Amino acid sequence: MVLGVLSRRRYVVVLVVLMSLFYFLKVALHDDRRTVSGVSAAAGEPPKDEQTQPKDEQAVAVVPSPVVPPPGPPEHLCLGRPRANATLLMLARNSDLAGAISSVSQMEDKFNKHCNYPWIFLNEEPFTEDFRREMTRLTNGTVSFGLVPKEHWFQPDWIDEDLARAGRDKMVEQGIIYAGSVPYRNMCRFNSGFFFQQPLLQPYRYYWRVEPDVEYFCDMQYDPFHFMQEHDKIYGFTISFYEWEPTIPTLWSSVKEFITKYPHYIAEENAMAYLSDDGGETYNLCHFWSNFEIADMDFWRGEAYQAFFDFLESKGGFYYERWGDAPVHSIAVALFAPRHKLHFFTDVGYRHSPFQHCPQGDDWARNKCSCDRMDTLDYRQQSCIPRFQRMFQ
């Protein structure tokens, strides 16, 4: 009787062990299948339950961009090579402290903690001790603080203030953002013609423009400054769309006048097709959004751009209208440089509200991006990215 009970107990134990082994084997096989099926997702393809219509009806399928593939895995980001002759640059007010902390922290986390490029902060008034302390603690790189000269910031005396005020009032009536702001116009003029002349920037060739209250969504897998240098690029961007025409009603006529007067500055194989649909007769309003720029200051310091800015400055359009540094920079690099020197950083996730660029495909997964892939301006109706890309087809 006892032996029979023991036999039944052994049978139950063996049965439980076999069932447990079967369960664990099933789980392991399921995980293997999930890992294999996840390869496409790791390469940037969304899972099947995400492969639905875009959230924005204007969003369309992303097409390849004419860019040079980025080099190297992240562990070689800045290892074993000297830094490029470059700096990170922010123009900020003391009141921008919270936004500056956010932007600098993200830039350090996503890129600069690997490279320790220097930071330069510029302001039209002295930075507070709080601002200096907070910026310095966020980075292991050197930090410098510069004061913008009054002649580079404030509205020049030769501007007819009555005419300028009339222009501002007209834009206010049209509901244009920053329509009545003289400080905004000061900033646009400064970024167009003077920032690269600041003494703190003179030792450097390349800069990455960083603004308060922006977002960086992805880890950098390479040094963009070295990329610009090694691939002979002068201007890099992430977002491109149409300018608001009432802010620049006479800008293109001034550009055409400059071209007629100085035709020798126009580069062969330029990007006029990005700016105009009729060979330069009219401006289609496309521009690179300059709150994100990685660029070569030797271009801004060069003869062609200096002549161009001086010509525009003489027109007074920075104050009589509201000429922005974005169309000014964009028109210049499109006309005075070969188009292959312009670069669309498809793999850099960036947001300046309300617009953002979110990388697609392999870039999104490889760079550990946190943005929604469907929320990207690239191929919506107001984007100029398709125009840019058609030049390389």
C-alpha positions as CSV (number, residue, x, y, z in Angstrom):
1,M,0.0,0.0,0.0
2,V,2.8,2.4,0.9
3,L,4.7,1.5,-2.2
4,G,1.7,2.3,-4.3
5,V,1.3,5.7,-2.8
6,L,5.0,6.5,-3.4
7,S,4.6,5.4,-7.0
8,R,1.7,7.7,-7.5
9,R,3.6,10.6,-5.9
10,R,6.6,9.9,-8.2
11,Y,4.3,9.9,-11.2
12,V,2.8,13.3,-10.2
13,V,6.3,14.8,-9.6
14,V,7.5,13.5,-13.0
15,L,4.4,14.9,-14.7
16,V,4.8,18.3,-13.1
17,V,8.5,18.4,-14.2
18,L,7.6,17.5,-17.7
19,M,4.9,20.1,-17.9
20,S,7.2,22.8,-16.6
21,L,9.9,21.9,-19.1
22,F,7.3,22.1,-21.9
23,Y,6.1,25.5,-20.7
24,F,9.7,27.0,-20.5
25,L,10.5,25.5,-24.0
26,K,7.4,27.2,-25.4
27,V,8.3,30.6,-23.9
28,A,11.8,30.4,-25.2
29,L,10.6,29.6,-28.8
30,H,8.2,32.4,-28.6
31,D,10.9,34.9,-27.5
32,D,13.1,33.7,-30.4
33,R,10.3,34.3,-32.9
34,R,9.7,37.8,-31.3
35,T,13.4,38.6,-31.6
36,V,13.5,37.6,-35.2
37,S,10.4,39.5,-36.1
38,G,11.7,42.5,-34.2
39,V,14.7,42.9,-36.5
40,S,12.6,45.1,-38.9
41,A,11.4,47.3,-36.1
42,A,15.0,47.7,-34.8
43,A,15.9,48.8,-38.3
44,G,13.3,51.6,-38.1
45,E,10.1,49.9,-39.6
46,P,7.2,50.3,-37.2
47,P,5.4,47.2,-35.9
48,K,2.4,46.1,-37.9
49,D,-0.1,47.6,-35.5
50,E,1.6,51.0,-36.1
51,Q,1.6,50.7,-39.9
52,T,-1.6,52.7,-40.3
53,Q,-2.4,56.0,-41.9
54,P,-0.3,59.0,-40.7
55,K,-1.8,61.1,-37.9
56,D,-1.5,64.2,-40.1
57,E,-3.4,63.9,-43.3
58,Q,-0.8,65.9,-45.0
59,A,2.0,63.5,-44.1
60,V,3.2,61.2,-46.9
61,A,5.7,58.5,-47.2
62,V,9.3,59.5,-46.6
63,V,11.6,59.2,-49.6
64,P,15.4,58.8,-49.5
65,S,17.4,62.0,-49.1
66,P,20.5,62.8,-51.1
67,V,22.9,62.8,-48.2
68,V,26.3,61.2,-47.5
69,P,25.9,58.3,-45.1
70,P,27.0,59.2,-41.5
71,P,30.2,57.5,-40.4
72,G,31.1,55.3,-37.5
73,P,29.5,53.7,-34.5
74,P,28.9,55.9,-31.4
75,E,31.8,54.6,-29.4
76,H,34.1,56.4,-32.0
77,L,32.2,59.7,-31.8
78,C,35.2,61.8,-30.7
79,L,37.6,59.1,-29.5
80,G,41.2,59.2,-30.7
81,R,40.9,62.4,-32.8
82,P,41.2,66.1,-32.1
83,R,38.1,68.2,-32.0
84,A,37.2,70.2,-35.1
85,N,37.8,73.9,-35.0
86,A,34.2,74.5,-33.8
87,T,32.0,75.8,-31.1
88,L,28.4,75.5,-29.8
89,L,26.7,78.9,-29.9
90,M,23.7,80.4,-28.1
91,L,22.3,83.9,-28.3
92,A,20.2,84.3,-25.1
93,R,18.8,86.7,-22.6
94,N,19.1,86.3,-18.8
95,S,15.3,85.7,-18.8
96,D,15.9,82.6,-21.0
97,L,17.7,80.8,-18.2
98,A,15.2,77.9,-17.9
99,G,15.0,77.4,-21.6
100,A,18.8,77.6,-21.9
101,I,19.3,75.0,-19.2
102,S,16.9,72.6,-21.1
103,S,18.6,73.0,-24.5
104,V,22.2,72.8,-23.2
105,S,21.3,69.8,-21.1
106,Q,19.9,68.0,-24.1
107,M,22.8,68.9,-26.3
108,E,25.3,67.7,-23.7
109,D,23.4,64.4,-23.2
110,K,22.9,63.7,-26.9
111,F,26.2,64.8,-28.2
112,N,28.7,67.0,-26.4
113,K,29.4,64.9,-23.3
114,H,31.4,62.7,-25.7
115,C,33.3,65.6,-27.3
116,N,33.4,68.6,-24.9
117,Y,33.2,71.2,-27.6
118,P,33.3,74.8,-26.1
119,W,30.2,76.8,-25.6
120,I,29.8,80.5,-26.4
121,F,26.9,82.5,-25.0
122,L,26.1,86.0,-26.4
123,N,23.7,88.6,-25.0
124,E,23.1,92.3,-25.6
125,E,23.4,92.9,-21.9
126,P,25.8,91.3,-19.3
127,F,24.8,87.8,-18.2
128,T,23.9,87.4,-14.5
129,E,25.9,85.3,-12.2
130,D,23.0,82.8,-12.0
131,F,23.1,82.4,-15.8
132,R,26.9,82.0,-15.9
133,R,26.9,79.5,-13.0
134,E,24.1,77.3,-14.5
135,M,25.6,77.1,-17.9
136,T,29.1,76.3,-16.6
137,R,27.9,73.4,-14.4
138,L,26.2,71.7,-17.4
139,T,29.3,71.0,-19.5
140,N,32.8,69.8,-19.2
141,G,33.8,72.0,-22.1
142,T,35.0,75.5,-21.8
143,V,32.3,78.2,-21.5
144,S,32.6,81.8,-22.6
145,F,30.1,84.7,-22.2
146,G,30.1,87.6,-24.7
147,L,28.5,91.1,-24.8
148,V,27.1,92.1,-28.2
149,P,28.3,95.7,-29.2
150,K,25.5,98.2,-29.3
151,E,26.3,99.0,-33.0
152,H,25.6,95.4,-33.8
153,W,22.3,95.2,-32.0
154,F,20.3,98.3,-31.9
155,Q,18.5,100.0,-34.8
156,P,21.0,102.2,-36.7
157,D,20.5,106.0,-36.5
158,W,20.2,106.3,-40.3
159,I,16.9,104.3,-40.3
160,D,13.9,106.5,-40.8
161,E,11.9,105.6,-37.6
162,D,8.7,107.1,-39.0
163,L,8.9,104.8,-42.0
164,A,10.0,101.8,-39.8
165,R,7.0,102.4,-37.4
166,A,4.6,102.5,-40.4
167,G,5.9,99.2,-41.5
168,R,5.5,97.7,-38.1
169,D,2.0,99.0,-37.7
170,K,1.0,97.5,-41.1
171,M,2.3,94.1,-40.0
172,V,0.4,94.4,-36.7
173,E,-2.8,94.9,-38.7
174,Q,-2.0,91.8,-40.7
175,G,-1.6,89.7,-37.5
176,I,2.1,88.8,-38.2
177,I,4.1,87.4,-35.4
178,Y,6.7,89.8,-33.9
179,A,5.1,92.4,-36.2
180,G,5.7,95.3,-33.7
181,S,8.9,94.1,-32.2
182,V,12.1,96.1,-32.7
183,P,14.2,93.7,-30.5
184,Y,13.1,90.9,-32.8
185,R,14.4,92.8,-35.8
186,N,17.6,93.6,-33.9
187,M,18.1,89.9,-33.5
188,C,17.4,89.1,-37.1
189,R,19.9,91.7,-38.3
190,F,22.5,90.6,-35.8
191,N,22.2,86.9,-36.8
192,S,22.4,87.9,-40.5
193,G,25.5,90.1,-40.4
194,F,27.3,90.3,-37.1
195,F,27.4,87.2,-34.9
196,F,30.4,85.7,-36.7
197,Q,32.3,89.0,-36.1
198,Q,32.2,88.6,-32.4
199,P,35.7,88.4,-30.8
200,L,34.9,85.1,-29.0
201,L,34.0,83.5,-32.3
202,Q,37.1,84.6,-34.2
203,P,39.2,81.5,-33.4
204,Y,36.6,79.2,-34.7
205,R,35.5,78.1,-38.2
206,Y,32.3,76.0,-37.6
207,Y,29.4,76.6,-35.2
208,W,26.3,74.8,-34.2
209,R,23.5,77.3,-33.4
210,V,21.5,76.2,-30.3
211,E,18.5,78.2,-29.0
212,P,16.7,78.2,-25.7
213,D,13.6,76.0,-25.4
214,V,14.4,73.6,-28.3
215,E,14.4,69.8,-28.2
216,Y,16.9,67.3,-29.5
217,F,15.4,63.8,-29.7
218,C,18.2,61.5,-30.8
219,D,21.7,60.4,-29.8
220,M,24.4,61.6,-32.2
221,Q,26.3,58.7,-33.7
222,Y,29.1,60.9,-35.2
223,D,30.7,64.3,-34.9
224,P,28.8,66.7,-37.3
225,F,31.6,69.2,-37.3
226,H,34.0,66.5,-38.6
227,F,31.3,65.5,-41.1
228,M,31.0,69.0,-42.4
229,Q,34.8,69.3,-42.7
230,E,35.5,65.9,-44.3
231,H,32.6,66.2,-46.8
232,D,33.2,69.9,-47.8
233,K,29.9,71.2,-46.5
234,I,29.3,74.8,-45.6
235,Y,25.7,74.7,-44.3
236,G,23.6,72.1,-42.5
237,F,19.9,72.2,-41.6
238,T,17.0,70.1,-40.4
239,I,13.8,72.0,-41.3
240,S,12.8,73.9,-44.4
241,F,9.5,75.6,-45.3
242,Y,8.0,78.7,-46.7
243,E,8.6,82.2,-45.4
244,W,5.6,84.5,-44.6
245,E,5.7,86.8,-47.7
246,P,4.4,90.0,-45.9
247,T,7.5,90.0,-43.8
248,I,9.8,90.3,-46.9
249,P,7.9,92.0,-49.7
250,T,10.9,93.6,-51.3
251,L,13.7,91.2,-50.3
252,W,13.7,89.3,-53.6
253,S,13.7,92.4,-55.7
254,S,16.8,93.5,-53.7
255,V,18.4,90.1,-54.3
256,K,17.8,90.3,-58.1
257,E,19.3,93.8,-58.0
258,F,22.4,92.4,-56.2
259,I,22.7,89.5,-58.7
260,T,22.6,92.0,-61.6
261,K,25.2,94.2,-60.0
262,Y,27.5,91.3,-58.8
263,P,26.9,88.3,-61.1
264,H,30.4,87.0,-60.4
265,Y,29.4,85.9,-56.9
266,I,26.8,83.4,-58.2
267,A,28.2,79.9,-58.0
268,E,28.1,77.3,-60.7
269,E,25.7,74.4,-59.9
270,N,24.0,76.6,-57.3
271,A,20.7,75.9,-55.7
272,M,18.5,78.5,-57.4
273,A,16.0,75.7,-58.2
274,Y,15.4,75.5,-54.4
275,L,14.6,79.2,-54.2
276,S,12.7,79.8,-57.5
277,D,10.5,77.9,-59.8
278,D,11.1,80.2,-62.8
279,G,14.9,80.6,-62.9
280,G,15.0,83.4,-60.4
281,E,12.3,85.7,-61.7
282,T,10.3,85.2,-58.6
283,Y,11.0,83.8,-55.1
284,N,9.0,80.7,-54.0
285,L,9.7,81.7,-50.3
286,C,11.6,78.5,-49.4
287,H,14.2,78.8,-46.7
288,F,16.1,76.8,-44.2
289,W,14.9,77.4,-40.6
290,S,18.0,79.0,-39.1
291,N,17.3,78.3,-35.5
292,F,19.1,75.1,-36.2
293,E,22.3,75.7,-38.2
294,I,25.6,73.8,-38.4
295,A,27.7,76.0,-40.7
296,D,31.0,77.3,-41.8
297,M,31.7,80.8,-40.6
298,D,34.3,81.3,-43.3
299,F,31.4,81.5,-45.7
300,W,29.8,84.3,-43.8
301,R,33.1,86.0,-43.5
302,G,33.8,85.7,-47.2
303,E,33.7,88.4,-49.8
304,A,30.4,87.3,-51.5
305,Y,28.4,87.2,-48.3
306,Q,29.9,90.4,-46.9
307,A,29.0,92.2,-50.0
308,F,25.5,90.7,-49.9
309,F,24.8,91.6,-46.3
310,D,26.1,95.2,-46.8
311,F,23.8,95.6,-49.8
312,L,20.8,94.3,-47.9
313,E,21.7,96.5,-44.9
314,S,21.7,99.6,-47.1
315,K,18.1,98.8,-48.1
316,G,16.9,99.0,-44.5
317,G,14.6,96.0,-44.9
318,F,15.5,94.5,-41.5
319,Y,13.6,97.5,-40.0
320,Y,11.3,98.8,-42.7
321,E,10.0,95.3,-43.2
322,R,11.0,92.3,-41.1
323,W,13.7,90.5,-43.0
324,G,14.7,87.4,-41.1
325,D,18.1,85.8,-40.9
326,A,16.6,82.5,-42.1
327,P,15.8,83.7,-45.7
328,V,18.9,85.9,-45.8
329,H,21.2,82.9,-44.9
330,S,19.2,80.6,-47.1
331,I,19.3,82.8,-50.2
332,A,23.0,83.4,-49.7
333,V,24.1,79.7,-49.4
334,A,21.8,78.7,-52.2
335,L,23.3,81.3,-54.6
336,F,26.9,81.7,-53.6
337,A,27.9,78.1,-53.0
338,P,27.5,74.9,-55.1
339,R,24.4,73.0,-54.0
340,H,26.4,69.9,-53.0
341,K,27.9,72.0,-50.1
342,L,24.4,72.1,-48.4
343,H,23.4,69.3,-46.2
344,F,20.1,68.0,-44.8
345,F,20.8,66.4,-41.4
346,T,18.1,63.8,-41.8
347,D,19.4,61.9,-38.7
348,V,19.2,64.8,-36.2
349,G,15.9,64.9,-34.4
350,Y,15.0,68.5,-33.6
351,R,12.1,70.6,-32.5
352,H,11.6,74.4,-32.3
353,S,7.9,74.7,-31.5
354,P,5.6,74.4,-33.4
355,F,7.7,72.5,-36.0
356,Q,9.9,69.5,-35.8
357,H,12.0,67.1,-37.8
358,C,11.9,63.5,-36.7
359,P,14.4,61.0,-38.3
360,Q,12.9,58.1,-40.2
361,G,13.8,54.4,-40.9
362,D,17.1,53.1,-39.6
363,D,18.1,56.5,-38.3
364,W,15.2,56.6,-35.8
365,A,16.1,53.2,-34.3
366,R,19.9,53.5,-34.4
367,N,19.9,57.0,-32.8
368,K,17.4,56.0,-30.1
369,C,15.1,58.8,-31.1
370,S,12.2,59.7,-28.7
371,C,10.1,61.7,-31.3
372,D,6.9,60.4,-33.0
373,R,8.0,59.4,-36.5
374,M,4.7,60.6,-37.9
375,D,5.2,64.0,-36.4
376,T,7.7,65.5,-38.9
377,L,7.4,68.5,-41.1
378,D,9.5,67.0,-43.9
379,Y,6.8,66.0,-46.4
380,R,3.8,68.1,-45.4
381,Q,2.3,70.7,-47.6
382,Q,4.3,73.6,-46.1
383,S,7.7,71.9,-46.4
384,C,10.4,72.7,-48.9
385,I,12.3,69.5,-48.4
386,P,11.0,67.9,-51.6
387,R,12.2,70.9,-53.6
388,F,15.6,70.5,-52.0
389,Q,15.8,66.8,-52.7
390,R,14.7,67.1,-56.3
391,M,17.9,69.1,-57.1
392,F,19.9,65.9,-56.4
393,Q,17.8,63.5,-58.5
